[in-house]
Amino acid sequence: MSSGPPPDPPAGETAPPPEAAPPGGAGVPDAFGRLWTPHRLAYIQGAGKPTGPGADEGCPFCVAPTLSDEESLIVARGELVYSILNLYPYNSGHVLICPYRHLADYTELTGEESAEFADYTMRAIRALRTASGPHGFNIGMNLGTVAGAGIAAHLHQHVVPRWGGDTNFMPVVGRTRVLPQLLADTRKLLADAWPAG
């Protein structure tokens, strides 16, 4: 593949001259900016993923309720389910609704668990609307690894707030998500906006 000249820089910016390459030829300057996200390496390498399907095999959704809300990023706790921020969110405010009980399939929920699961999904939507005014939501769950579940052994439902234009060039072309707020700050904002039962 021919390398050709670098692309033209954006309007108002100039590309670095070719002679600006580091000594020894390490790297060739181009017109691209770099967004470094070393915290994502843990996710890529599978840190925190369960070692097996059992609750005692490192399930993060079984461990989270044993920690403080701040440490685990839990937004709200119910009797049978809880809401927690996704550690690797699609968008700022991406909440997961999880039963405390370790189970893999939606059909395994009891009637009481199912009712609170639905109630916490609605509360998450209300809290997100109050806290950040999204234009819409993606809500759903992936049952099984083949369906896309990152942690298939413990049921969880995604509540993802969406805004017009949030799928721009960064995730589409750059395969990078830009989140405007730290997870701890988002957790506090949503916990403060969480509707009472």
C-alpha positions as CSV (number, residue, x, y, z in Angstrom):
1,M,0.0,0.0,0.0
2,S,1.5,3.4,-1.0
3,S,1.9,5.8,1.8
4,G,1.4,9.0,-0.3
5,P,1.3,12.5,1.3
6,P,-0.5,13.0,4.6
7,P,-4.0,14.4,4.4
8,D,-4.6,18.1,4.4
9,P,-5.0,19.5,8.0
10,P,-8.3,20.9,9.1
11,A,-9.0,24.6,8.2
12,G,-6.9,26.9,10.3
13,E,-4.4,24.3,11.3
14,T,-1.1,23.4,9.8
15,A,0.5,20.0,9.7
16,P,3.9,19.6,11.3
17,P,6.8,19.7,8.8
18,P,8.2,16.3,7.9
19,E,11.5,17.2,9.4
20,A,9.8,17.3,12.9
21,A,10.0,13.5,13.1
22,P,11.7,12.4,16.3
23,P,15.4,11.4,16.0
24,G,15.9,7.9,14.8
25,G,12.8,7.9,12.7
26,A,10.4,6.8,15.4
27,G,7.0,7.9,14.1
28,V,6.0,9.9,11.1
29,P,4.1,13.1,11.8
30,D,0.7,13.4,10.3
31,A,-2.4,15.6,10.7
32,F,-4.1,13.3,13.2
33,G,-4.6,14.1,16.8
34,R,-4.2,11.4,19.4
35,L,-6.6,10.6,22.2
36,W,-4.9,8.3,24.7
37,T,-7.2,6.1,26.8
38,P,-4.9,3.8,28.8
39,H,-7.7,3.0,31.3
40,R,-9.4,1.0,28.5
41,L,-6.6,-1.5,28.5
42,A,-8.0,-3.3,31.6
43,Y,-11.2,-3.9,29.7
44,I,-9.5,-5.1,26.5
45,Q,-7.4,-7.5,28.6
46,G,-10.5,-8.8,30.4
47,A,-9.8,-7.5,33.9
48,G,-12.7,-8.0,36.2
49,K,-14.4,-10.6,34.1
50,P,-15.7,-13.6,35.9
51,T,-13.5,-16.8,35.8
52,G,-16.6,-18.9,35.4
53,P,-20.4,-18.9,35.5
54,G,-20.8,-19.2,39.3
55,A,-21.5,-16.4,41.7
56,D,-18.3,-17.3,43.6
57,E,-16.1,-17.0,40.5
58,G,-15.5,-13.3,40.4
59,C,-18.9,-12.0,39.2
60,P,-18.6,-8.2,39.4
61,F,-22.4,-7.9,39.8
62,C,-22.2,-10.1,42.9
63,V,-19.2,-8.2,44.3
64,A,-20.5,-4.7,43.7
65,P,-23.3,-4.8,46.3
66,T,-20.8,-5.7,49.0
67,L,-18.9,-2.4,48.4
68,S,-19.9,1.2,49.2
69,D,-22.0,2.9,46.6
70,E,-19.2,5.3,45.7
71,E,-16.6,2.5,45.3
72,S,-18.9,0.2,43.2
73,L,-20.7,3.1,41.3
74,I,-24.1,1.9,42.6
75,V,-26.7,4.6,41.9
76,A,-29.6,3.1,44.0
77,R,-30.3,-0.1,45.9
78,G,-33.7,-1.8,46.1
79,E,-34.8,-4.9,48.0
80,L,-34.2,-7.3,45.1
81,V,-32.3,-5.2,42.4
82,Y,-29.9,-2.3,42.2
83,S,-28.8,0.2,39.6
84,I,-25.1,0.7,38.8
85,L,-23.1,2.7,36.3
86,N,-21.6,0.8,33.5
87,L,-17.8,0.8,34.1
88,Y,-17.3,0.9,30.3
89,P,-20.3,3.1,29.2
90,Y,-21.6,3.7,25.7
91,N,-22.6,7.2,26.8
92,S,-22.3,9.3,29.9
93,G,-25.0,8.1,32.3
94,H,-25.1,4.5,31.0
95,V,-26.9,2.6,33.8
96,L,-27.3,-1.1,34.4
97,I,-30.2,-2.7,36.3
98,C,-29.1,-5.9,38.1
99,P,-30.8,-8.4,40.4
100,Y,-28.8,-9.2,43.5
101,R,-29.5,-12.9,42.9
102,H,-26.9,-14.4,40.5
103,L,-28.9,-15.7,37.5
104,A,-28.3,-15.6,33.7
105,D,-31.8,-15.6,32.1
106,Y,-34.6,-13.1,32.3
107,T,-37.1,-15.9,32.6
108,E,-35.4,-17.0,35.9
109,L,-36.6,-13.8,37.7
110,T,-39.4,-14.2,40.2
111,G,-42.5,-12.1,39.9
112,E,-41.3,-9.8,42.6
113,E,-37.8,-9.5,41.1
114,S,-39.3,-8.8,37.7
115,A,-41.6,-6.0,39.1
116,E,-38.7,-4.3,40.8
117,F,-36.5,-4.8,37.8
118,A,-39.1,-2.9,35.7
119,D,-39.6,-0.3,38.4
120,Y,-35.8,0.4,38.6
121,T,-35.6,0.7,34.8
122,M,-38.4,3.4,34.9
123,R,-36.6,5.1,37.8
124,A,-33.3,5.1,35.9
125,I,-35.1,6.8,32.9
126,R,-36.6,9.4,35.2
127,A,-33.3,10.1,37.0
128,L,-31.5,10.5,33.7
129,R,-34.1,12.9,32.4
130,T,-33.9,15.0,35.5
131,A,-30.1,15.0,35.7
132,S,-29.1,15.3,32.0
133,G,-32.1,15.7,29.7
134,P,-31.3,13.1,27.1
135,H,-33.4,13.1,23.9
136,G,-34.0,9.3,24.0
137,F,-32.9,6.0,25.3
138,N,-31.7,2.6,24.3
139,I,-33.0,0.0,26.7
140,G,-32.3,-3.7,26.5
141,M,-30.4,-6.8,27.6
142,N,-28.1,-9.3,25.9
143,L,-28.9,-12.9,27.0
144,G,-25.9,-15.1,26.3
145,T,-22.4,-14.4,25.1
146,V,-23.4,-15.0,21.5
147,A,-26.0,-12.2,21.9
148,G,-23.3,-9.8,23.0
149,A,-23.4,-10.1,26.8
150,G,-20.0,-9.2,28.2
151,I,-20.9,-10.8,31.5
152,A,-23.5,-13.4,30.5
153,A,-23.7,-15.3,33.8
154,H,-25.4,-12.4,35.6
155,L,-28.5,-10.8,34.1
156,H,-28.4,-7.0,33.7
157,Q,-30.4,-4.5,31.6
158,H,-28.8,-1.5,29.9
159,V,-30.4,1.9,30.1
160,V,-28.4,4.1,27.7
161,P,-29.2,7.8,27.4
162,R,-29.0,9.3,23.9
163,W,-28.6,12.8,22.5
164,G,-29.0,14.0,19.0
165,G,-25.5,13.9,17.4
166,D,-23.9,11.6,20.0
167,T,-23.0,9.1,17.3
168,N,-20.6,11.3,15.5
169,F,-17.2,10.6,13.9
170,M,-15.5,9.7,17.2
171,P,-17.2,6.3,17.8
172,V,-18.0,5.7,14.1
173,V,-14.6,6.5,12.5
174,G,-12.3,6.8,15.5
175,R,-13.8,3.9,17.5
176,T,-13.5,6.1,20.6
177,R,-16.2,7.3,23.0
178,V,-15.8,10.7,24.5
179,L,-17.4,11.0,27.9
180,P,-17.7,14.5,29.3
181,Q,-17.9,13.5,33.0
182,L,-16.0,11.3,35.4
183,L,-18.0,8.2,36.5
184,A,-18.0,9.2,40.2
185,D,-19.5,12.6,39.3
186,T,-22.1,10.9,37.1
187,R,-23.0,8.4,39.9
188,K,-23.6,11.3,42.4
189,L,-25.6,13.3,39.9
190,L,-27.9,10.3,39.2
191,A,-28.1,9.2,42.9
192,D,-29.2,12.7,43.8
193,A,-31.9,12.7,41.0
194,W,-33.1,9.1,41.8
195,P,-36.8,9.1,42.4
196,A,-38.1,7.8,45.7
197,G,-40.2,4.6,45.7
